[in-house]
Amino acid sequence: MSTDPLLQLLRRKARVPHQELAELLSLDREAVARRVAEWESDGTIRGYHAVIDPEIAGDTAVSAFIEVKLTPERGGGFDRLAMRIARFDQVVSCYLASGGYDLMVVVEGADLREVARFVSEKLSSLEGVLSTATHFRLKTYKENGFLFEHEGGPERLAVAP
């Protein structure tokens, strides 16, 4: 995590006006605006997005987390193949990871079949992909720092012996 307090605030509150950010950090509004513009220009800030609750929005898309084992390329490691995978429209995120697999790929599709087709026809068929393991998102509790709490949800009943 960045040690810059302005970047930390922007990560959690990207829509806060520069004046409010300046007041929170005891900075000048123009200094905040200038730093944000520099970060946008040099690629430190890659973009902004809203965190959407799919249940409330009525979004029926399916998300999956796919573990991918790769054969590293001589002189390039995993980078070229990882970037090739990241460019697919279905891929939301792609990370090099430690552990029993090499990449963690997050994909979205209209339904389970669309995700399955992506894995079998596009991802698994790439030269250098050794294996995949797909895990479907069932429910979101927290995303990008935001808790997904729904009031009035069903309560669990006590289990009596």
C-alpha positions in Angstrom: 0.0 0.0 0.0 1.3 3.5 -0.8 2.6 5.5 2.0 1.4 8.8 0.4 -1.7 9.9 2.3 -3.2 11.5 -0.8 -3.0 8.3 -2.8 -4.5 6.4 0.2 -7.5 8.7 0.3 -8.0 8.6 -3.4 -8.0 4.8 -3.3 -11.0 4.9 -0.9 -12.7 8.2 -1.9 -11.9 8.9 -5.6 -14.9 11.1 -6.1 -14.1 13.5 -3.2 -13.5 17.0 -4.6 -9.9 18.2 -4.5 -10.9 20.9 -2.0 -12.1 18.4 0.5 -9.0 16.2 0.0 -6.9 19.3 0.6 -8.7 20.1 3.8 -8.4 16.5 5.1 -4.7 16.6 4.5 -4.0 20.2 5.4 -2.8 20.9 1.8 -3.5 23.5 -0.8 -6.3 22.6 -3.3 -4.1 23.5 -6.3 -1.3 21.3 -4.9 -3.7 18.4 -4.6 -5.0 19.0 -8.2 -1.5 19.2 -9.5 -0.4 16.0 -7.8 -3.5 14.1 -9.0 -2.9 15.4 -12.6 0.8 14.3 -12.5 -0.3 10.8 -11.2 -2.9 10.5 -14.0 -0.3 11.6 -16.6 2.6 9.3 -15.4 0.3 6.2 -15.0 0.4 6.0 -11.2 -3.4 6.4 -11.3 -4.7 4.1 -14.0 -8.4 5.0 -13.8 -11.4 5.3 -11.6 -14.4 3.0 -11.1 -17.5 2.5 -9.1 -18.0 -0.5 -6.8 -21.4 -1.9 -7.9 -23.5 -4.2 -5.8 -24.7 -6.7 -8.4 -27.7 -7.9 -6.3 -29.1 -4.3 -6.0 -28.2 -3.5 -9.6 -29.9 -6.7 -10.9 -26.6 -7.8 -12.5 -26.8 -11.5 -13.3 -23.3 -11.8 -14.8 -21.1 -14.6 -13.5 -17.6 -14.0 -12.1 -14.9 -16.6 -11.8 -11.4 -16.8 -10.3 -9.2 -19.0 -12.5 -5.9 -20.4 -11.3 -3.5 -20.8 -14.2 -0.3 -22.8 -14.4 2.1 -21.7 -17.2 5.3 -22.8 -18.8 7.7 -19.8 -18.4 9.2 -18.6 -21.7 13.0 -18.4 -22.0 14.0 -14.8 -21.6 10.5 -13.5 -20.9 9.2 -15.6 -17.9 5.4 -15.3 -17.7 5.0 -11.7 -18.9 4.2 -12.2 -22.6 1.7 -14.9 -22.0 0.2 -13.1 -19.0 -0.3 -10.0 -21.1 -1.9 -12.1 -23.9 -4.4 -13.5 -21.4 -5.0 -10.1 -19.9 -6.1 -8.7 -23.3 -9.1 -11.0 -23.6 -12.4 -9.0 -23.2 -13.7 -11.5 -20.6 -10.7 -10.9 -18.3 -11.4 -8.3 -15.6 -8.1 -8.8 -13.7 -4.9 -10.8 -14.1 -2.2 -11.2 -11.5 1.1 -13.1 -11.2 0.8 -15.1 -8.0 2.8 -17.2 -5.6 1.8 -20.6 -4.6 0.6 -23.6 -6.5 -0.2 -21.7 -9.7 1.3 -18.8 -11.6 -1.6 -16.5 -12.5 -4.9 -15.6 -10.9 -7.3 -14.5 -13.6 -10.7 -12.9 -12.8 -13.2 -13.3 -15.6 -16.8 -12.3 -16.2 -19.4 -13.8 -18.4 -23.2 -13.7 -19.0 -23.6 -17.2 -17.5 -21.7 -20.3 -16.5 -21.5 -21.6 -20.1 -19.9 -18.4 -21.3 -17.2 -18.7 -18.7 -16.7 -22.4 -19.4 -16.4 -21.7 -23.1 -13.8 -19.0 -22.4 -11.7 -21.4 -20.3 -12.0 -24.3 -22.7 -11.7 -22.5 -26.1 -9.5 -19.5 -25.4 -7.6 -19.9 -22.1 -6.7 -23.6 -22.0 -5.9 -23.8 -25.7 -3.1 -21.2 -25.5 0.4 -22.6 -25.9 2.1 -22.4 -22.6 -1.0 -22.9 -20.4 -0.5 -26.2 -18.5 -3.6 -26.3 -16.4 -6.5 -24.2 -15.0 -8.8 -24.4 -12.0 -11.9 -22.4 -12.0 -13.7 -21.1 -8.9 -17.0 -19.3 -9.3 -17.9 -16.3 -7.1 -21.0 -17.1 -5.1 -21.4 -14.1 -3.0 -19.5 -10.9 -2.3 -18.8 -9.7 1.2 -16.2 -7.1 0.6 -14.8 -5.6 -2.6 -12.1 -2.9 -3.0 -12.5 -1.9 0.6 -16.3 -1.7 0.6 -18.5 -4.1 2.7 -21.6 -5.6 1.1 -24.0 -5.7 4.0 -27.7 -6.2 3.3 -30.2 -5.2 5.9 -33.0 -7.5 6.7 -31.4 -10.6 5.2 -32.4 -14.0 6.3 -31.2 -14.9 9.8 -30.0 -18.4 10.6 -32.1 -20.4 12.9 -30.7 -21.8 16.1 -29.9 -25.5 15.7 -31.2 -27.6 18.6 -29.7 -31.0 19.4 
